[in-house]
Amino acid sequence: MEMKVGSNIKRLRTAKNTTQEQLAVAMNVTSAAVSKWERGETYPDISLLQPLACFFGVTLDELMGYDHKKIQAEIDEMISIYRQHPNHEKGREIITKAYRNYPNDYWIMYYYMLNITGNFTDSDEKSLLSHKGELLRICNKILEGCTEENLRLGAWNMQARILSAEGKGKEAIEIYLKELSHRSIYVETLHTGLFSKNTSEYNFCIQKYTYKSAGTAGDGLGRTLLFDSALSTDEKADRAIRCADAMIASFKQTGEAFFLVQASDFLGIVECELCYFLNGTDEQIIEIVDRSLYVKKTLEELKKENKALRCGLYGEESHFNLFEKVLKSHVNATSGRLAELLKNPDYKTVLDKYI
């Protein structure tokens, strides 16, 4: 930001009909000093800023030439240009200039870090290590003075990335577990930023996150369908079966377990609602249970060879078997709708397929 204090002193002095000599006497400096201020050759000592503001009857901001709205507009424009061209020379130049002019603006700091390290999902280890000191100073400034949660997350993320680049992966993970896991729904994607793209570590991390988010998406889709008051129970059941078939067909065509994870959570919420709240027919519930057991059995088989799938569903060390648990709950039901269904031969035929 350009300092305008000299030109402002001249303007204010002229408006007050005061000579340089009179101002010099009032501030206990020489006329030559006032002249240098006004020509922009030197600046007043910081101890004189408040007396100067009082002499002219203005605020410190006015004396210094600060226009907060104008400054914020300029900052916003610079950030907007950078975000449009983050990987081009134009974007790099504008954010470097912005950081030089406004080094204490937290959003400028954030995007400046982004600029010199690639971005938060593509670690450039050489840049991280060569700029380590500067990056950590910026992180500390953000964490000590900024209350904006997203910027604080970015600072912690940057600290973790630097640790990872130094070969301190365990310490980097500890930052995620301590500072980020309870703060951001995007912590898994931030976690991928510890690794360079096209590495096995990056691929494992992103796959694990994808499987985890697939279940959330499936559950959300199920709730969206089931709690639509415009649909009858028959319409909900019909749509649910068609949605499940589409997910299963997508898996068979692509081999992507993502679709089965989505289907598993989707079918789980559908079965629960049809059994206990929507009073679905036996036939509808049987159709859903058949697909649900198929999906869960297939997932159990896949996760034996797919560590990312296993970790995404149940955690690193878990040996939990959802298929066995669900199957036993159906076969051994002693009360409620599931117990009543055991009297239906079609239902028992479905269960027998998976025993």
N, C-alpha and C positions, 0 to 999 in steps of 0.2 A: 504494500500500500504506500503510495507517495505521501511524504510528509509535506504538509502545507502550512506549517506553523509560521514560517518566515513571511510568506505572502499575506497570511492572515493578520500578523502583527502590523504590517504596513497598511493594510486596508483599514483595520480598526483604529490605528493611530491617526490616519488621515481623516477618518470619519469623526474622530474626537477633536480634530484641529489641534493636535499635539505634535510638537517637533521631536525629532530624534533626540535632541539634547534634553528636552523635558522628560521624555520617557527614560533616558539614561539616568537622570538624577533620581527619578522615582524608584528605579530598580537598583540603584547604586552600582551601575556599570558605566563603561565609557560609551561615548557616542559612536566610536568605531565599532564596538561590540554590537550595538543596535543595528548599525548599517550592515554588518556581516549577517546578522539574523535575517534581515529583510531581503538580502541578495541570495540567501540560501547557502552561504558559504559555511556557516556554523549554525548550531541550534542553541537556544537558551539552556542554561543549566537546569536540571530537573527541579531544583529547589525554587526556581523562579517562575515555574509554570502557574502555580496557584496565585501568586501575587500579580502576575500579568493578567490572568483571567479576572481577578478582582478589580484591577485597574481599569480594564475595559468594560467591566460589567457583563461578562459572558461566562458560559460554563467552560470547563476544561475541554470537553468534546468540541465545542465551537471553536475554541482557540486552536486546537490541534487540527481542525478541519475534518473531524469525524462526522460522517453522515451515516448513521447506523442502517437506515433503510437502503441507502445506496450501496453500502458495503455488503449487506446481506444479499442484495440483488446481484451484485457482481460475483459473490461466492457461489450463489445458486446457479448462475449462468456458467461459470467455469466447471462446476461439477456436472452440469447437464451436458456440456460439450465433451467432457472426459468420458462420461457414461455412453455417449453415442460412438466414441472412437477409442475404446480402451486399449486396443491392440495396434493402434496406428500412431505414427509420429506426432500427428496433430494432438491426439489425446495426451500423449506423454509430455509434450511441451506445455500444454495448458495446465496440467496438474502440477508439474514442477514449478511453473510460474506462480500458481496459486499457493503452493506451500511456501515459496519464498516470500510472497506478499502477506500471507495470512498463516503464519506457522503455528498459531495457537487455536485455530479453528479445528474442532475435533473431527468433523466430517472430511475436511481437507487432509488431515493427518491420515485418516482411514484410507482414503483413496490414493494418497501418496504411497503408503505401504503397499497397496495393491499394485500400483504402477511399477515399483522397483522389484517386485518378487514374482511377477506373472499374474496370478490371481489366487484366491483362497481355495481353489480346487485343483491347482496344478503347481505343485511345489517345484521351484527352481532352486535346488540346493546350493548352487554356487552363489546365486544372488542373496539367498538367505544368510549365508555365512559371511560373504563379503560386506554386507550391510548390517551385520548383526548388532553392532553397537548402536547405530542410529535407530534401527527398528525397535530395539529394547527400550531405548529412551522414549520413543513415541508411545510404545505400549504402556510404559509406566505413567506417562502424562495422562493418557486416557483413563487408566484404571484409578489414578489418584484424584482426578478432577472431573471426570465425565459421569453423568448419571444415565445417559442413553444406553439402554440395555443392549441393543444391537451392536453398538460400538464397543462396549465392554466385551461382548462375546468375540468380536473381531480381534481385540487385543489379546485375549486369552488364547484364541486360536493361533495367532501369530507366534506367541511364546511357545506353544506346543510344536508348531512347525519348525521353529529354530532348533528346539531340543531334538526333534526327529532328524533334522539335517546333521546334527552333531553326533548322531548314533545313539542318542539317549531316548530310544523309543518307549521304554518303560516309564520314564519320567513324563514324557509327552502324554501318554495314555492317562497318567494320574491327573493331569490337568483337566482332561475331558471328564473323568469320573468325578472329580472334586468340584470343578467350577461350571461345567457345561451341561452335564447330564440332566440336571433338574431345571435348567433354565431355557433350553431351546428344543423345540420339536425337530429341528434340523440338525441336531448334534451329530447324527450318523453321517450326513453329507459333509459337515465340517470335518469330521474324523478322516474322511477320504483325502482331505487336503494335506495330511501328513506325508502322502506318498506321491511320487511322480506318476503321471498317467502312463498307461501301457506297461505297468509293472504288475507282478502277480499280487503284491500287497494291495495295490489300488483296486484291482479287479475283485479280489476277495471281499474287500470292505464294501464296495458299491453293490456287489451281489447280495451280501448279507442285509444291507439296508433295503434293497429292492424287495427281498422276500418278506422282510418285516413290514414294510409299508403295504405290500400286496394284501396281507391279512386285514389291515385297517381299512383298505379300500373295499374289500369284499364285505366286511361288516357294515360299512357305511352304505353300500349299495343295497344291502338287504334291508336296512332300516328305512331307507328312502322309499323302497317299494312297499314294505309292510305297513308303514304308518301313513300311507297315502289314503286319506279319507274318501277320495273320489272313487276308489276301487272296492269291489266286493271281495269277499274271501276267495271265491272261485277265480276271480280275475288275478288276484295276488298270487295264488298257487300256480295258476297257468303261466304267468310271467316268470315266476321264480324257477319253474322247471325249464322254461326255454332259456333263461339266463344261465342256469347251471349247465345245460347241454352245450351252450355256446362256449363256455369256459373250458369244459372238458374236451370239446372238439378242437379248440385252439391248442390245448396241450398236445393232443394226439397228432396234430399237424406240424407243430413246431418242436415238440420235446421240451418246451420251456416250463419248468416247475412253477414259475410265477403264476400261471393260470390256475394251477391246482391249489396253491396257497390261497388265492383269492376265492376260489370256489369253496374251500373248506370253511372259511369263516362265514361266507355268504350262506351256505347251506346250514351251518350251525344255528344262526339266528332265525332262519326261516323255519327250521324244524321246531325250535322252541316256541315260536309264536303260533304256528299251526296247531301244535299239541295242546298248549295251555291257555291261549288267549283268543285265538281266532276260530276255534272249534272247527278245524279242518276235517275233511272226511278221511276215513281210513286209507282210501286209495291215494289221496294227495300226500298224506304223511309217508306212506310206503314208498312212493316215487322219490320223495326227498331223501328218506333214509337210505335207500338203495344207492343213490348217487353220492351221498355223504360218506358212506362206508367205502365205496370204491375210491373216492378221492383220498381219504385218509390212509387207506391201505397202500395206495400207490405212493403217497408222500413218504410213508415209512420206509418203503423199499428204496426210494430215491435218496433219502437223506443218509443212508448207509455209506454211499459213495460221494455224497455232496456235502462237504464240510460247511460251506457257506449257507446252504439250506438248513442244515442242522443247527448252526449257531444262530441264524436269523429267526428260527422258530422257537428254539428252546434254550439257547445259551450255550456257551463253550463246552461245558462238561456234562450237560444234561443227557440222561438216557431215557427220558420220558417218552412213552409210546402212547400217543393220543388215540390211535386206531384201537388198540387193545382196551383202553379205558372206555371209549365210547361203545364198542361192541359189547363189553361186559355189562354196561349200564342198561343196554337194551335187552340182552339175553336174561339177565338176572333181576329185571324190574319186578317189584312186588306190590306196587301201588301206583295209582294214577293212570294216565292215558297209555303210557308204554306197557303197563301190565295188562290193560284191556286189549291192547293190540296183539299180545301174545296168543290170544284166542283166535286170531285171524290167520288162516292157513297160508294166505299169500304173504303175510308179514313174516311168518316163520320160514317160508321158503327163501325169502330175501336174506334173513339172518344166517340160514344154513349155508349160503354161498360163501360166507366169510369166516365161518367157524373152522 
